[in-house]
């Protein structure tokens, strides 16, 4: 039973994460396009009570943090943080829908 709960939570977390990933890709600033192309969803741990996912980029691209947070000579462009903040309701709705489907309820 615990494995089924963890699986359902991970499916729900990924559904929400995909919304943030799509928004981050849509709003990622493009110079060469490498940062945008490297954006991906990473699965974290899943238990019977919690599952985590993360929108991330290829860390070999050393400038990703500077784009997101800014630097001395570059203003911040928080396209990843905004992807979560601006879509919180959509993300919550996607998670709720997936969990409802997993337990057989309609919302």
Beta strands, then each sheet from edge to edge (+ up, - down):
strand 1: 40-46
strand 2: 51-56
sheet 1: 1+ 2-
end
